[in-house]
Amino acid sequence: MEIWINPACSKCRSALSILEAEGADYTVRRYLEEVPTPAEIAEVLQRLGLEPWDIVRSTEPDAKELGLRDWPRTAEARDRWIGALAQHPKLIQRPIITADDGTTIVARTEDAVRSVLR
């Protein structure tokens, strides 16, 4: 299992605490330091069943600076969104967990984290 985290994020620290308490075998990826490629982001989105705009932290200063609120949310604009996430990883919602079976979730709640442990 792999978890994408920002160590400064309380939701990430909470998810790590749950994984640790449950004895889960996991790898931490500090995605602000080891930035995912556009291909990795696209793969995670496919596993999540979401579009890039669904995992954007829209209140981040980078989102406002880029004017993401006004970007089209269409299939044609998808690659542009993915590129923005790769160039500005702070925009990626966190934490994201990919279980060994490929199940991927945005693990912002305790229930979400526990769902990949079952």
N, CA, C and O atoms as a DFTB+ gen file, in Angstrom:
472 C
 N C O
     1  1       0.845      -1.161       0.000
     2  2       0.000       0.000       0.000
     3  2       0.896       1.230       0.000
     4  3       1.954       1.256       0.628
     5  1       0.438       2.256      -0.727
     6  2       1.188       3.512      -0.781
     7  2       0.252       4.645      -0.379
     8  3      -0.919       4.665      -0.757
     9  1       0.786       5.586       0.393
    10  2       0.017       6.759       0.796
    11  2       0.775       8.011       0.400
    12  3       1.942       8.184       0.752
    13  1       0.095       8.887      -0.341
    14  2       0.656      10.177      -0.712
    15  2       0.303      11.152       0.392
    16  3      -0.871      11.336       0.712
    17  1       1.319      11.779       0.976
    18  2       1.077      12.692       2.091
    19  2       1.853      13.985       1.972
    20  3       2.838      14.092       1.242
    21  1       1.370      14.957       2.716
    22  2       2.099      16.166       3.052
    23  2       2.222      16.094       4.573
    24  3       1.204      16.149       5.263
    25  1       3.436      15.972       5.120
    26  2       3.598      15.814       6.567
    27  2       2.977      16.948       7.390
    28  3       2.672      16.754       8.567
    29  1       2.788      18.119       6.794
    30  2       2.199      19.250       7.517
    31  2       0.678      19.137       7.632
    32  3       0.049      19.922       8.341
    33  1       0.093      18.174       6.946
    34  2      -1.365      18.024       6.882
    35  2      -1.881      17.145       8.021
    36  3      -1.409      16.023       8.203
    37  1      -2.837      17.649       8.777
    38  2      -3.382      16.872       9.904
    39  2      -4.130      15.628       9.435
    40  3      -4.085      14.598      10.108
    41  1      -4.814      15.700       8.299
    42  2      -5.525      14.525       7.766
    43  2      -4.526      13.424       7.392
    44  3      -4.796      12.239       7.587
    45  1      -3.377      13.827       6.858
    46  2      -2.334      12.863       6.503
    47  2      -1.765      12.207       7.754
    48  3      -1.595      10.988       7.802
    49  1      -1.473      13.014       8.758
    50  2      -0.942      12.462      10.001
    51  2      -1.941      11.523      10.655
    52  3      -1.556      10.492      11.206
    53  1      -3.215      11.868      10.601
    54  2      -4.259      11.001      11.155
    55  2      -4.312       9.673      10.407
    56  3      -4.399       8.613      11.028
    57  1      -4.261       9.726       9.075
    58  2      -4.284       8.499       8.269
    59  2      -3.087       7.618       8.595
    60  3      -3.225       6.402       8.725
    61  1      -1.912       8.229       8.728
    62  2      -0.719       7.464       9.077
    63  2      -0.864       6.814      10.450
    64  3      -0.443       5.673      10.639
    65  1      -1.446       7.515      11.395
    66  2      -1.660       6.965      12.738
    67  2      -2.553       5.733      12.687
    68  3      -2.295       4.744      13.374
    69  1      -3.592       5.795      11.883
    70  2      -4.501       4.652      11.747
    71  2      -3.777       3.476      11.112
    72  3      -3.877       2.348      11.595
    73  1      -3.052       3.732      10.038
    74  2      -2.316       2.652       9.369
    75  2      -1.321       2.011      10.327
    76  3      -1.187       0.789      10.377
    77  1      -0.632       2.847      11.079
    78  2       0.356       2.345      12.042
    79  2      -0.322       1.516      13.134
    80  3       0.147       0.430      13.474
    81  1      -1.419       2.028      13.678
    82  2      -2.131       1.332      14.754
    83  2      -2.673      -0.019      14.294
    84  3      -2.770      -0.960      15.081
    85  1      -3.024      -0.103      13.018
    86  2      -3.562      -1.346      12.460
    87  2      -2.475      -2.282      11.957
    88  3      -2.766      -3.384      11.492
    89  1      -1.223      -1.848      12.049
    90  2      -0.117      -2.686      11.604
    91  2      -0.056      -2.864      10.096
    92  3       0.453      -3.872       9.606
    93  1      -0.569      -1.896       9.366
    94  2      -0.580      -1.981       7.904
    95  2       0.840      -1.865       7.349
    96  3       1.693      -1.169       7.901
    97  1       1.062      -2.567       6.244
    98  2       2.334      -2.480       5.530
    99  2       2.151      -1.411       4.454
   100  3       1.377      -1.608       3.517
   101  1       2.841      -0.302       4.575
   102  2       2.640       0.805       3.643
   103  2       3.949       1.534       3.370
   104  3       4.914       1.448       4.129
   105  1       3.938       2.252       2.261
   106  2       5.047       3.099       1.858
   107  2       4.543       4.529       1.810
   108  3       3.458       4.790       1.289
   109  1       5.316       5.447       2.345
   110  2       4.946       6.863       2.338
   111  2       5.583       7.537       1.129
   112  3       6.768       7.355       0.848
   113  1       4.783       8.306       0.432
   114  2       5.304       9.144      -0.652
   115  2       4.973      10.591      -0.291
   116  3       3.809      10.990      -0.248
   117  1       6.002      11.345      -0.039
   118  2       5.830      12.776       0.224
   119  2       5.725      13.455      -1.137
   120  3       6.726      13.840      -1.741
   121  1       4.511      13.589      -1.593
   122  2       4.286      13.971      -2.984
   123  2       4.708      15.414      -3.317
   124  3       4.785      15.774      -4.492
   125  1       4.975      16.222      -2.315
   126  2       5.497      17.559      -2.603
   127  2       6.990      17.503      -2.919
   128  3       7.525      18.383      -3.593
   129  1       7.657      16.455      -2.423
   130  2       9.086      16.261      -2.684
   131  2       9.304      15.313      -3.861
   132  3      10.167      15.551      -4.706
   133  1       8.526      14.249      -3.912
   134  2       8.585      13.278      -5.010
   135  2       7.304      13.459      -5.828
   136  3       6.351      12.688      -5.714
   137  1       7.321      14.496      -6.647
   138  2       6.125      14.935      -7.371
   139  2       5.684      13.874      -8.382
   140  3       6.487      13.391      -9.181
   141  1       4.394      13.518      -8.335
   142  2       3.892      12.543      -9.304
   143  2       3.943      13.101     -10.732
   144  3       3.741      14.294     -10.962
   145  1       4.212      12.224     -11.654
   146  2       4.210      12.606     -13.067
   147  2       2.767      12.721     -13.550
   148  3       1.853      12.216     -12.900
   149  1       2.560      13.379     -14.681
   150  2       1.208      13.405     -15.239
   151  2       0.638      11.993     -15.447
   152  3      -0.553      11.768     -15.230
   153  1       1.476      11.053     -15.863
   154  2       1.003       9.678     -16.070
   155  2       0.571       9.048     -14.744
   156  3      -0.433       8.337     -14.693
   157  1       1.323       9.304     -13.676
   158  2       0.952       8.760     -12.360
   159  2      -0.356       9.378     -11.869
   160  3      -1.201       8.685     -11.301
   161  1      -0.518      10.674     -12.090
   162  2      -1.755      11.339     -11.686
   163  2      -2.932      10.768     -12.473
   164  3      -3.989      10.497     -11.903
   165  1      -2.751      10.585     -13.776
   166  2      -3.820      10.016     -14.602
   167  2      -4.194       8.612     -14.132
   168  3      -5.372       8.257     -14.112
   169  1      -3.201       7.819     -13.758
   170  2      -3.460       6.465     -13.266
   171  2      -4.236       6.493     -11.953
   172  3      -5.184       5.728     -11.774
   173  1      -3.840       7.365     -11.044
   174  2      -4.550       7.494      -9.769
   175  2      -5.990       7.950     -10.010
   176  3      -6.920       7.443      -9.382
   177  1      -6.167       8.898     -10.911
   178  2      -7.519       9.369     -11.224
   179  2      -8.388       8.239     -11.778
   180  3      -9.567       8.124     -11.443
   181  1      -7.788       7.412     -12.629
   182  2      -8.536       6.278     -13.186
   183  2      -8.969       5.343     -12.052
   184  3     -10.115       4.898     -12.011
   185  1      -8.054       5.055     -11.147
   186  2      -8.378       4.172     -10.027
   187  2      -9.422       4.781      -9.104
   188  3     -10.272       4.072      -8.566
   189  1      -9.358       6.104      -8.921
   190  2     -10.328       6.791      -8.080
   191  2     -11.694       6.897      -8.755
   192  3     -12.722       7.027      -8.089
   193  1     -11.688       6.840     -10.079
   194  2     -12.928       7.060     -10.819
   195  2     -13.332       8.525     -10.799
   196  3     -14.517       8.855     -10.839
   197  1     -12.323       9.410     -10.737
   198  2     -12.568      10.843     -10.650
   199  2     -11.864      11.582     -11.780
   200  3     -11.021      11.026     -12.485
   201  1     -12.226      12.826     -11.927
   202  2     -11.574      13.720     -12.880
   203  2     -10.580      14.589     -12.100
   204  3     -10.694      14.711     -10.881
   205  1      -9.611      15.188     -12.790
   206  2      -8.596      15.970     -12.073
   207  2      -9.199      17.113     -11.250
   208  3      -8.723      17.396     -10.151
   209  1     -10.219      17.758     -11.759
   210  2     -10.830      18.869     -11.019
   211  2     -11.522      18.398      -9.744
   212  3     -11.802      19.203      -8.856
   213  1     -11.797      17.094      -9.650
   214  2     -12.422      16.546      -8.446
   215  2     -11.446      16.436      -7.272
   216  3     -11.875      16.363      -6.121
   217  1     -10.140      16.425      -7.551
   218  2      -9.160      16.282      -6.468
   219  2      -8.316      17.539      -6.277
   220  3      -7.262      17.493      -5.643
   221  1      -8.774      18.643      -6.820
   222  2      -8.040      19.903      -6.687
   223  2      -8.406      20.590      -5.376
   224  3      -9.577      20.689      -5.012
   225  1      -7.396      21.052      -4.691
   226  2      -7.587      21.876      -3.489
   227  2      -7.785      23.310      -3.989
   228  3      -6.827      24.068      -4.145
   229  1      -9.018      23.653      -4.230
   230  2      -9.348      24.906      -4.915
   231  2      -9.081      26.161      -4.087
   232  3      -9.074      27.266      -4.629
   233  1      -8.862      26.005      -2.779
   234  2      -8.588      27.185      -1.958
   235  2      -7.094      27.498      -1.841
   236  3      -6.708      28.497      -1.235
   237  1      -6.269      26.647      -2.418
   238  2      -4.823      26.907      -2.402
   239  2      -4.509      28.170      -3.209
   240  3      -5.160      28.431      -4.221
   241  1      -3.526      28.951      -2.775
   242  2      -3.144      30.145      -3.539
   243  2      -2.803      29.842      -5.006
   244  3      -3.119      30.636      -5.893
   245  1      -2.155      28.690      -5.261
   246  2      -1.818      28.326      -6.648
   247  2      -3.078      28.185      -7.501
   248  3      -3.067      28.549      -8.677
   249  1      -4.149      27.668      -6.932
   250  2      -5.403      27.493      -7.677
   251  2      -5.973      28.847      -8.072
   252  3      -6.442      29.045      -9.193
   253  1      -5.919      29.760      -7.132
   254  2      -6.430      31.108      -7.416
   255  2      -5.545      31.815      -8.431
   256  3      -6.036      32.493      -9.334
   257  1      -4.221      31.648      -8.273
   258  2      -3.273      32.281      -9.190
   259  2      -3.458      31.776     -10.622
   260  3      -3.372      32.545     -11.579
   261  1      -3.714      30.476     -10.754
   262  2      -3.915      29.880     -12.080
   263  2      -5.313      30.156     -12.637
   264  3      -5.560      29.957     -13.827
   265  1      -6.217      30.611     -11.784
   266  2      -7.591      30.854     -12.226
   267  2      -8.358      29.566     -12.494
   268  3      -9.218      29.527     -13.374
   269  1      -8.053      28.513     -11.742
   270  2      -8.666      27.200     -11.995
   271  2     -10.191      27.225     -11.945
   272  3     -10.852      26.438     -12.624
   273  1     -10.735      28.111     -11.158
   274  2     -12.194      28.185     -11.060
   275  2     -12.839      28.416     -12.425
   276  3     -13.971      27.996     -12.666
   277  1     -12.110      29.085     -13.308
   278  2     -12.648      29.419     -14.628
   279  2     -12.259      28.435     -15.727
   280  3     -12.689      28.579     -16.871
   281  1     -11.442      27.431     -15.383
   282  2     -11.031      26.462     -16.403
   283  2     -12.209      25.552     -16.756
   284  3     -13.014      25.201     -15.893
   285  1     -12.299      25.175     -18.035
   286  2     -13.376      24.247     -18.410
   287  2     -13.152      22.866     -17.789
   288  3     -12.019      22.407     -17.645
   289  1     -14.233      22.236     -17.436
   290  2     -14.193      20.887     -16.862
   291  2     -14.733      19.923     -17.913
   292  3     -15.839      19.392     -17.814
   293  1     -13.893      19.728     -18.920
   294  2     -14.275      18.917     -20.071
   295  2     -13.173      17.909     -20.378
   296  3     -12.050      18.020     -19.886
   297  1     -13.517      16.930     -21.197
   298  2     -12.531      15.925     -21.607
   299  2     -11.362      16.578     -22.330
   300  3     -10.218      16.148     -22.185
   301  1     -11.646      17.613     -23.105
   302  2     -10.592      18.300     -23.846
   303  2      -9.615      19.030     -22.916
   304  3      -8.442      19.186     -23.253
   305  1     -10.089      19.472     -21.759
   306  2      -9.246      20.216     -20.819
   307  2      -8.570      19.309     -19.783
   308  3      -7.773      19.783     -18.973
   309  1      -8.878      18.029     -19.805
   310  2      -8.388      17.092     -18.782
   311  2      -6.857      17.114     -18.662
   312  3      -6.327      17.209     -17.555
   313  1      -6.160      17.028     -19.775
   314  2      -4.692      17.011     -19.741
   315  2      -4.124      18.309     -19.165
   316  3      -3.099      18.294     -18.485
   317  1      -4.785      19.417     -19.437
   318  2      -4.345      20.704     -18.874
   319  2      -4.449      20.663     -17.349
   320  3      -3.545      21.120     -16.649
   321  1      -5.541      20.123     -16.841
   322  2      -5.725      19.996     -15.393
   323  2      -4.666      19.084     -14.784
   324  3      -4.075      19.403     -13.753
   325  1      -4.435      17.949     -15.434
   326  2      -3.430      17.003     -14.927
   327  2      -2.050      17.657     -14.924
   328  3      -1.278      17.481     -13.981
   329  1      -1.744      18.402     -15.968
   330  2      -0.477      19.118     -16.025
   331  2      -0.336      20.120     -14.892
   332  3       0.744      20.274     -14.322
   333  1      -1.428      20.800     -14.565
   334  2      -1.395      21.769     -13.458
   335  2      -1.144      21.065     -12.134
   336  3      -0.407      21.578     -11.293
   337  1      -1.750      19.892     -11.937
   338  2      -1.520      19.130     -10.707
   339  2      -0.070      18.679     -10.603
   340  3       0.506      18.689      -9.514
   341  1       0.520      18.287     -11.717
   342  2       1.915      17.850     -11.718
   343  2       2.858      19.033     -11.476
   344  3       3.875      18.884     -10.800
   345  1       2.531      20.183     -12.014
   346  2       3.384      21.358     -11.844
   347  2       3.189      22.030     -10.488
   348  3       4.089      22.708      -9.991
   349  1       2.023      21.842      -9.895
   350  2       1.685      22.478      -8.618
   351  2       1.097      21.409      -7.685
   352  3      -0.108      21.416      -7.429
   353  1       1.928      20.495      -7.175
   354  2       1.415      19.356      -6.411
   355  2       0.652      19.742      -5.141
   356  3      -0.110      18.929      -4.617
   357  1       0.841      20.962      -4.638
   358  2       0.054      21.392      -3.478
   359  2      -1.440      21.383      -3.786
   360  3      -2.268      21.365      -2.875
   361  1      -1.778      21.395      -5.066
   362  2      -3.183      21.400      -5.472
   363  2      -3.849      20.040      -5.304
   364  3      -5.076      19.950      -5.309
   365  1      -3.053      18.976      -5.154
   366  2      -3.604      17.618      -5.070
   367  2      -4.208      17.377      -3.689
   368  3      -3.553      17.575      -2.665
   369  1      -5.461      16.950      -3.682
   370  2      -6.130      16.596      -2.430
   371  2      -5.365      15.462      -1.756
   372  3      -4.775      14.620      -2.434
   373  1      -5.372      15.440      -0.455
   374  2      -4.582      14.474       0.289
   375  2      -5.308      14.028       1.534
   376  3      -6.246      14.687       1.983
   377  1      -4.886      12.922       2.091
   378  2      -3.957      11.918       1.571
   379  2      -4.655      11.019       0.539
   380  3      -5.877      10.875       0.547
   381  1      -3.866      10.434      -0.326
   382  2      -4.380       9.450      -1.285
   383  2      -3.695       8.125      -0.973
   384  3      -2.470       8.042      -0.886
   385  1      -4.510       7.102      -0.807
   386  2      -3.986       5.767      -0.515
   387  2      -4.320       4.841      -1.673
   388  3      -5.458       4.795      -2.141
   389  1      -3.314       4.104      -2.129
   390  2      -3.518       3.035      -3.099
   391  2      -3.172       1.724      -2.403
   392  3      -2.029       1.492      -2.011
   393  1      -4.180       0.877      -2.259
   394  2      -3.996      -0.423      -1.611
   395  2      -3.303      -1.384      -2.571
   396  3      -3.208      -1.126      -3.771
   397  1      -2.826      -2.489      -2.024
   398  2      -2.110      -3.477      -2.842
   399  2      -2.978      -4.049      -3.955
   400  3      -2.458      -4.463      -4.991
   401  1      -4.305      -4.076      -3.754
   402  2      -5.197      -4.612      -4.788
   403  2      -5.558      -3.561      -5.844
   404  3      -6.346      -3.832      -6.750
   405  1      -4.974      -2.350      -5.723
   406  2      -5.232      -1.290      -6.690
   407  2      -6.330      -0.328      -6.267
   408  3      -6.493       0.731      -6.873
   409  1      -7.083      -0.685      -5.234
   410  2      -8.111       0.216      -4.724
   411  2      -7.446       1.520      -4.298
   412  3      -6.447       1.517      -3.578
   413  1      -8.010       2.625      -4.749
   414  2      -7.437       3.933      -4.441
   415  2      -8.534       4.831      -3.890
   416  3      -9.652       4.868      -4.403
   417  1      -8.181       5.561      -2.823
   418  2      -9.146       6.455      -2.173
   419  2      -8.480       7.754      -1.767
   420  3      -7.268       7.808      -1.554
   421  1      -9.280       8.796      -1.663
   422  2      -8.853      10.012      -0.993
   423  2      -9.256       9.791       0.457
   424  3     -10.443       9.744       0.780
   425  1      -8.270       9.657       1.320
   426  2      -8.475       9.169       2.694
   427  2      -8.593      10.306       3.701
   428  3      -7.764      10.427       4.603
   429  1      -9.613      11.134       3.551
   430  2      -9.764      12.296       4.423
   431  2     -10.528      11.984       5.697
   432  3     -10.603      12.820       6.598
   433  1     -11.095      10.786       5.779
   434  2     -11.811      10.414       6.999
   435  2     -11.261       9.092       7.528
   436  3     -10.631       8.327       6.798
   437  1     -11.512       8.842       8.813
   438  2     -11.084       7.581       9.410
   439  2     -11.746       6.399       8.710
   440  3     -11.103       5.375       8.475
   441  1     -13.018       6.535       8.378
   442  2     -13.728       5.448       7.692
   443  2     -13.102       5.148       6.328
   444  3     -12.997       3.989       5.929
   445  1     -12.695       6.183       5.630
   446  2     -12.066       5.981       4.316
   447  2     -10.760       5.219       4.468
   448  3     -10.487       4.291       3.707
   449  1      -9.957       5.606       5.443
   450  2      -8.680       4.905       5.675
   451  2      -8.948       3.437       6.001
   452  3      -8.310       2.543       5.446
   453  1      -9.886       3.202       6.896
   454  2     -10.195       1.828       7.305
   455  2     -10.766       0.991       6.153
   456  3     -10.643      -0.234       6.159
   457  1     -11.382       1.641       5.175
   458  2     -11.976       0.901       4.055
   459  2     -10.930       0.150       3.236
   460  3     -11.239      -0.885       2.645
   461  1      -9.695       0.657       3.194
   462  2      -8.647      -0.041       2.431
   463  2      -7.932      -1.081       3.264
   464  3      -7.098      -1.826       2.748
   465  1      -8.247      -1.141       4.544
   466  2      -7.618      -2.130       5.434
   467  2      -8.416      -3.424       5.486
   468  3      -7.922      -4.436       5.984
   469  1      -9.619      -3.405       4.987
   470  2     -10.495      -4.578       5.051
   471  2     -10.141      -5.594       4.004
   472  3     -10.781      -6.642       3.920
